[in-house]
Amino acid sequence: MPSNPVFFDSHCHFDFPAFAEDRDTVWQACLAHGVKGLVIPGVEPGQWPLAAQLCEKNESMFYGAGIHPWWIERLPHIQEKGFIEDSLRQQLADRKCVAIGECGLDAMIATPLSDQLSVFHCHLQLASQLRLPLIIHCRKAHNELLQQLKKFSLSATGVVHAFSGSSELAGSYWAMGFCLGIGGTITYARAEKTRAAVKHLPIEAIVLETDAPDMPLQGQQGQRNSPVNIPFIAQALAEIRGESVEYIARQTSANARRLFALPEHL
């Protein structure tokens, strides 16, 4: 594995309890492997302050503020008028908060899609007003998601995280300006559809991610995923595309900087 490329993890839940005991050690390992920056997605208002604290302590960490579909039913005040918008606007004023999300639609959970759409619309409206990128979660609801995205003017677009779809679906998102978050899925030989999609996507459409502590790589099932694994995802992508790891690192890191309007030195 080359030692000089610089990588960026565009989606890592580094604030989650899974990293509570060894977070500093993990980050030092990341730096040693060339992983120089990351974005922590927001999942619910009670989590945002810890993400903000971590990012304030490290100039190369940034975060998003959003309400993940899985957390909707855990928030008793979510349907109160103005709750979502007021909460998000206050957090988005933080200089280290660079995106709206993680938000989106999930057809695999019990929360009615109508409730999810109501919450998602608040995120879309703010993204349109504030010109901030979205971090989007979507499972088995891509047609509905694409319909919603087309209804809003999103100059900053965003990223569809944990992408595991077809070339056609990837092309539909990229045609709207959305990047695809590519992670450990492509390290599995059985993920033929997604591997084919990333092979033919423009490199400008791709950002790397781990979704740590979830989505472990092939051979690491059952283990905690870590941002230190980004170089191995880059290696898998390089092999699929027939490109060098250095090229993959350089281009995907530049894409992440562009997407989240981050400093050039990261």
Residue pairs with C-beta under 8 A, 6 or more apart in sequence:
1 33
1 231
1 232
1 235
1 245
2 245
2 246
3 34
4 34
4 246
5 34
5 231
5 234
5 245
5 246
5 248
5 249
5 250
6 34
6 36
6 249
6 250
6 253
7 33
7 34
7 35
7 36
7 208
7 230
7 231
7 234
7 249
7 252
7 253
8 35
8 36
8 37
8 38
8 207
8 208
8 230
8 252
8 253
8 256
8 257
8 266
9 30
9 35
9 37
9 38
9 39
9 208
9 209
9 210
9 212
9 227
9 230
10 38
10 39
10 159
10 161
10 181
10 207
10 208
10 209
10 256
10 259
10 260
11 39
11 41
11 102
11 135
11 159
11 161
11 162
11 181
11 183
11 209
11 210
11 211
12 38
12 39
12 40
12 209
12 210
12 211
12 212
12 227
13 40
13 41
13 43
13 211
13 212
13 213
13 214
14 23
14 26
14 27
14 38
14 40
14 54
14 61
14 212
14 227
15 40
15 47
15 50
15 51
15 54
15 63
16 213
18 212
18 213
18 224
19 26
19 212
19 213
23 54
26 226
26 227
26 228
27 58
27 227
29 226
29 228
30 36
30 38
30 226
30 227
30 228
30 230
33 228
33 230
33 231
34 231
34 249
35 227
35 228
35 230
35 231
36 60
36 253
36 266
37 60
37 61
37 62
37 253
37 256
37 262
37 266
38 60
38 61
38 62
38 227
39 61
39 62
39 63
39 64
39 98
39 99
39 135
39 256
39 260
40 51
40 54
40 55
40 61
40 62
40 63
40 64
41 63
41 64
41 66
41 68
41 99
41 101
41 102
41 135
41 161
42 48
42 51
42 63
42 64
42 65
42 66
42 67
42 68
42 91
42 101
42 102
43 66
43 67
43 68
43 70
43 71
43 102
44 67
44 68
44 71
44 74
44 75
45 67
45 75
45 87
45 91
48 63
48 65
48 91
51 63
52 63
52 91
52 94
52 96
52 97
54 61
54 63
55 61
55 62
55 63
55 96
56 96
60 266
61 96
62 96
62 97
62 98
62 99
62 260
62 262
63 96
63 97
63 98
63 99
64 97
64 98
64 99
64 100
64 101
64 102
64 135
65 87
65 88
65 91
65 92
65 97
65 99
65 100
65 101
66 88
66 99
66 100
66 101
66 102
66 103
66 123
66 135
67 75
67 78
67 84
67 103
67 119
67 123
68 102
68 103
68 104
68 137
69 103
69 104
69 105
69 106
69 109
69 111
69 116
69 119
69 120
69 137
70 106
70 109
70 111
72 78
72 111
72 115
72 116
72 119
73 110
73 111
77 83
78 84
78 119
79 118
84 119
84 122
84 123
85 122
85 125
85 126
88 100
88 122
88 123
88 126
89 126
91 97
92 100
92 126
92 130
92 132
98 132
98 133
98 260
98 261
98 262
99 132
99 133
99 134
99 135
99 158
99 260
100 123
100 126
100 127
100 130
100 132
100 133
100 134
100 135
100 158
101 123
101 134
101 135
101 136
101 137
101 158
102 135
102 136
102 137
102 161
103 119
103 120
103 123
103 134
103 135
103 136
103 137
104 116
104 120
104 136
104 137
104 138
104 141
104 145
105 113
105 116
105 117
105 120
105 137
105 138
105 139
105 141
105 144
105 145
105 148
106 116
106 137
106 138
106 139
106 140
106 141
107 113
107 139
107 140
107 141
107 144
108 139
108 140
113 141
113 144
117 144
117 148
120 148
121 148
123 134
124 134
124 148
124 149
124 151
124 152
124 154
125 152
126 132
127 133
127 134
127 152
127 154
127 156
127 158
128 152
128 153
128 154
128 155
131 155
131 156
132 156
133 156
133 157
133 158
133 159
133 259
133 260
133 261
134 154
134 156
134 157
134 158
134 159
135 158
135 159
135 161
136 145
136 158
136 159
136 160
136 161
136 178
137 161
137 162
138 145
138 160
142 165
142 169
146 172
146 173
146 176
149 176
149 178
150 176
154 176
154 177
157 176
157 177
157 178
157 179
157 259
158 178
158 179
158 259
159 178
159 179
159 180
159 181
159 207
159 259
160 173
160 178
160 179
160 180
160 181
161 181
161 209
161 211
162 181
162 183
162 185
162 209
162 211
162 215
163 170
163 173
163 180
163 181
163 182
163 185
163 194
163 197
164 185
164 191
164 193
164 194
165 193
165 194
165 197
166 193
166 194
166 196
166 197
167 193
167 196
167 197
167 200
167 201
169 197
170 180
170 197
170 198
170 201
170 205
171 201
173 180
174 180
174 201
174 202
174 205
179 205
179 206
179 207
179 255
179 259
180 197
180 198
180 201
180 205
180 206
180 207
181 207
181 208
181 209
181 211
182 198
182 206
182 207
182 208
182 209
182 233
182 237
183 208
183 209
183 210
183 211
183 215
183 233
184 210
184 211
184 215
184 216
184 217
184 218
184 225
184 229
184 233
185 191
185 194
185 215
186 194
186 195
186 198
186 233
186 236
186 237
186 240
187 217
187 218
187 219
187 232
187 233
187 236
188 218
189 218
195 240
198 206
198 237
198 240
198 241
199 240
199 241
203 241
203 243
203 247
203 248
203 251
203 252
203 255
204 251
204 255
205 255
206 237
206 251
206 252
206 255
207 252
207 255
207 256
207 259
208 230
208 233
208 234
208 237
208 248
208 252
208 256
209 230
209 233
210 225
210 226
210 227
210 229
210 230
210 233
211 225
212 224
212 225
212 226
212 227
212 229
213 224
213 225
213 226
214 225
215 225
216 222
216 223
216 224
216 225
217 225
217 229
217 232
217 233
220 229
231 245
231 249
234 245
234 248
234 249
234 252
235 245
237 243
237 248
238 244
238 245
238 247
238 248
241 248
253 266
256 262
257 263
257 264
257 266
